[in-house]
Amino acid sequence: MCNTCKMKIPLLAILFSLCQLVSAQEPKTGVINDPDGYTNIRAGKGTSTEIIDTIFDYEVFEYTAQPNEQWLEVTVIKCACENHTNSYSRTVKGYVHRSKISNLSAMNNSLMKEKLTKLFNHELELYNSSASLTDRQSNDFKVASNRWAVFHEMMFAQVLSNFSDYICSTKDEQLFNLYNKIITTETGSADEAPSFAIGRVFKCQPDWTLERIPTSHDYFNLLERGCQGVTDKEQQRLLNEHRTNIGLEQVDYDSYEY
């Protein structure tokens, strides 16, 4: 074997190992895998270390999957519900046993639906809890709105790319209808993440999407924001056709100002 060839083999092995190391160190989106519905976060690696917080099965978090490590470092954003200030959230860092963690993006369709359904239902529950309180100055309202705001931003918004990928591949009407219920219920939210998600679903399943969305102008405006920059002429035609159906004028999407 030539000397050059001999040198290439270990070099490739080193590069492969480096790629594996970088991939392992990149944070992943995790959910818990525990029939109890919750898992403890510990201060260190081992059951003898202090329990510092808890992750529930309706939450998501970041974790780093280090090779050969049984206890993985996790980062989860929690509500600082007692404080209605700029610091309304708190970051918890600790360790969870590998067996209690599942990679959300690697889940099969059945588990993905189960997990997203829990997350979406909890989003609705928290929003409705805050919306039902009429005294906007009360401490109860501040706590409830804090809890919803943190969950909406740190949990709900974080899984919308998983949601749109799942709908694109399955056309699951049940979960899609739950998403639509959230969007139409939370009419006061200025978050752009829902528009991104519905835009992705439309671009992969345009006819299917338009047949199943609410007919309100507000919802369609959200869809249009998610479709910004769409150049596919057939998709533009479908959007304009839907505009006509709900009483809006047609537009030129190549120059349309959203």
C-alpha positions in Angstrom: 0.0 0.0 0.0 1.3 3.5 -0.9 2.4 5.8 1.9 -0.3 8.4 0.9 -3.0 5.8 1.2 -1.7 4.7 4.6 -2.0 8.3 5.8 -5.5 8.8 4.5 -7.0 5.9 6.6 -6.2 7.3 10.1 -7.0 10.8 8.9 -10.5 9.7 7.9 -11.0 7.9 11.1 -10.0 11.0 13.1 -12.4 13.2 11.1 -15.2 10.7 11.6 -14.6 10.7 15.3 -14.6 14.5 15.4 -17.9 14.6 13.5 -19.4 12.1 16.0 -18.1 14.2 18.9 -19.6 17.5 17.5 -22.9 15.8 16.8 -23.1 14.4 20.3 -22.3 17.8 21.9 -25.0 19.6 19.9 -28.1 20.3 22.1 -31.1 18.2 21.2 -34.8 18.8 22.0 -35.9 16.2 24.6 -39.0 15.0 26.2 -39.2 12.7 29.2 -39.8 8.9 28.9 -41.4 8.1 32.2 -44.7 6.4 32.9 -45.1 8.4 36.1 -45.5 11.6 34.0 -42.5 13.4 35.5 -38.8 12.9 36.1 -36.5 14.5 38.6 -33.6 16.9 37.7 -30.6 16.3 39.9 -27.7 18.5 40.8 -25.2 15.9 39.8 -24.7 12.5 38.1 -26.3 9.9 40.3 -29.4 9.2 42.4 -27.6 10.2 45.6 -27.3 13.8 44.4 -29.8 16.6 45.3 -33.2 16.8 43.4 -33.3 20.4 42.2 -36.5 20.4 40.1 -38.9 18.3 38.0 -39.6 17.9 34.3 -43.2 16.9 33.4 -44.4 15.0 30.3 -45.9 18.2 28.8 -42.6 20.0 28.8 -39.6 20.0 26.4 -36.0 20.8 27.2 -32.5 20.8 25.7 -30.0 18.1 26.5 -26.5 17.0 25.4 -26.1 13.3 24.6 -22.5 12.7 25.6 -21.2 9.3 24.4 -21.0 6.6 27.2 -22.6 8.9 29.7 -25.6 7.6 31.6 -26.5 11.0 33.2 -27.1 13.7 30.6 -27.0 17.4 31.2 -30.4 19.1 30.6 -31.6 22.7 30.4 -35.2 23.5 30.9 -37.0 26.9 31.1 -39.5 27.2 33.9 -41.9 29.9 35.0 -40.8 32.2 37.7 -44.5 32.5 38.5 -44.2 34.5 41.7 -42.5 37.4 39.8 -44.4 39.4 37.1 -41.3 41.2 36.0 -38.9 41.1 33.1 -37.4 38.0 34.8 -40.6 36.0 34.6 -38.7 32.8 33.6 -35.9 30.9 35.2 -33.4 28.4 33.7 -32.8 25.1 35.4 -29.7 23.1 34.6 -29.0 19.7 36.0 -28.8 16.0 35.1 -31.3 13.3 34.1 -30.7 9.6 33.5 -30.4 8.7 29.9 -33.2 6.1 30.2 -35.7 8.9 31.1 -35.0 11.0 28.0 -36.3 10.7 24.4 -35.2 12.7 21.4 -38.4 14.5 20.2 -37.3 14.7 16.6 -36.5 10.9 16.5 -39.9 9.8 17.6 -42.1 7.7 15.4 -45.5 9.1 14.3 -47.5 7.5 17.1 -45.3 8.8 19.9 -45.0 12.2 18.2 -48.7 12.6 18.1 -49.1 11.6 21.7 -46.4 14.0 22.9 -47.7 17.0 20.7 -51.2 16.4 21.9 -50.1 16.7 25.5 -48.2 19.8 24.8 -51.0 21.4 22.8 -53.7 20.6 25.4 -51.5 22.0 28.2 -51.1 25.2 26.1 -54.8 25.6 25.8 -55.3 24.8 29.5 -52.9 27.5 30.6 -54.3 30.1 28.2 -57.8 29.4 29.3 -56.8 29.6 33.0 -55.4 33.1 32.5 -58.2 34.3 30.2 -60.9 33.3 32.6 -59.6 35.7 35.3 -61.4 39.0 35.0 -59.3 41.0 37.5 -56.2 41.8 35.4 -54.5 43.4 38.3 -54.8 40.5 40.6 -51.9 38.4 41.7 -53.7 35.3 40.4 -53.9 36.7 36.9 -50.3 37.7 37.0 -49.2 34.2 38.0 -51.5 32.5 35.4 -50.5 34.8 32.6 -46.8 34.3 33.5 -47.3 30.5 33.4 -48.9 30.6 30.0 -46.5 33.1 28.5 -43.4 31.0 29.5 -45.0 27.8 28.3 -46.1 29.4 25.0 -42.7 30.7 24.2 -40.5 28.0 25.6 -42.6 24.8 25.0 -45.3 25.4 22.5 -43.3 27.5 20.0 -40.3 25.1 20.3 -42.2 22.1 18.9 -44.0 23.8 16.0 -41.4 22.6 13.5 -41.9 19.1 14.7 -45.7 19.7 14.4 -45.5 20.9 10.8 -43.1 18.1 9.7 -45.5 15.6 11.3 -48.6 17.0 9.6 -46.8 17.1 6.3 -46.1 13.4 6.5 -49.3 12.2 8.1 -52.1 14.7 7.3 -53.4 14.1 10.8 -56.7 16.0 11.0 -57.2 15.5 14.7 -53.9 17.2 15.7 -54.3 19.8 13.0 -57.7 20.7 14.4 -56.2 21.0 17.9 -53.6 23.4 16.5 -56.4 25.4 14.8 -58.3 25.6 18.0 -55.2 27.0 19.8 -54.7 29.7 17.1 -58.3 30.8 17.0 -58.6 30.8 20.8 -55.4 32.8 21.4 -56.4 35.7 19.2 -54.4 38.2 21.2 -51.0 36.6 20.7 -48.4 38.5 18.6 -46.1 35.5 18.4 -44.9 34.8 14.8 -44.2 31.1 15.5 -47.7 29.8 14.7 -47.6 31.6 11.3 -44.3 29.9 10.5 -45.8 26.5 11.3 -49.0 26.9 9.2 -46.9 28.3 6.3 -44.8 25.2 6.3 -47.9 23.0 6.3 -49.4 24.9 3.5 -46.3 24.7 1.3 -46.2 20.9 1.6 -49.9 20.2 1.5 -51.6 23.3 0.0 -55.0 22.0 -1.1 -55.4 19.9 2.1 -54.5 22.8 4.3 -56.9 25.3 2.7 -59.8 22.8 3.0 -59.3 22.5 6.7 -58.4 26.0 8.1 -61.0 28.4 9.6 -62.5 30.9 7.2 -61.7 33.9 9.3 -59.7 36.8 7.9 -57.4 36.8 11.0 -56.5 33.2 10.5 -55.8 33.7 6.8 -53.6 36.7 7.6 -51.6 34.4 9.8 -51.3 31.8 7.0 -50.1 34.5 4.6 -47.4 35.7 7.0 -46.2 32.1 7.1 -46.2 31.9 3.3 -44.1 35.1 2.8 -41.9 34.7 -0.2 -43.9 31.9 -1.8 -43.0 31.8 -5.5 -44.8 28.6 -6.6 -47.5 29.9 -9.1 -50.0 27.1 -8.3 -49.7 27.9 -4.5 -50.2 31.6 -5.3 -53.3 30.8 -7.3 -54.7 28.7 -4.5 -54.1 31.5 -2.0 -55.9 34.0 -4.2 -58.7 31.5 -4.8 -59.1 31.2 -1.0 -59.0 35.0 -0.7 -62.0 35.2 -3.0 -63.8 32.5 -1.1 -63.6 34.4 2.2 -64.4 37.8 0.7 -60.9 39.3 0.2 -59.5 40.8 -3.0 -56.9 38.9 -5.0 -53.3 40.2 -4.8 -50.0 39.8 -6.7 -48.0 37.7 -4.3 -44.7 38.5 -6.2 -45.0 42.1 -4.9 -47.4 41.7 -2.0 -46.6 43.6 1.2 -47.5 41.3 4.1 
